[in-house]
């Protein structure tokens, strides 16, 4: 599964990274690919370039 997280607050982004790291440790059988963005414009351009992004969560 691919997870993309975008948050303009670095503190919140770090908390989310920590939660996903814990999730990965608990669920070793789940393959999790993550990308993090602090700039929504960069995320938007990547989505435009990669039409195959399955799920995008904006916080």
MOFEN-V786823 format. One record per backbone hydrogen bond with DSSP energy under -1.0 kcal/mol. NH is the residue of the N-H (numbers start at 0). CO is the residue of the C=O. Records with the same first field share a line. If there is no record, write none. Layout:
NH = CO + CO
This chain:
2 = 32
4 = 34
6 = 36
12 = 8
13 = 9
14 = 10
15 = 11
16 = 12
17 = 13
18 = 14
19 = 15
20 = 16
21 = 17
22 = 18
23 = 19
24 = 20
25 = 21
26 = 22
29 = 26
32 = 0
34 = 2
36 = 4
42 = 38
43 = 39
44 = 40
45 = 41
46 = 42
47 = 43
48 = 44
49 = 45
52 = 49
56 = 3
58 = 5
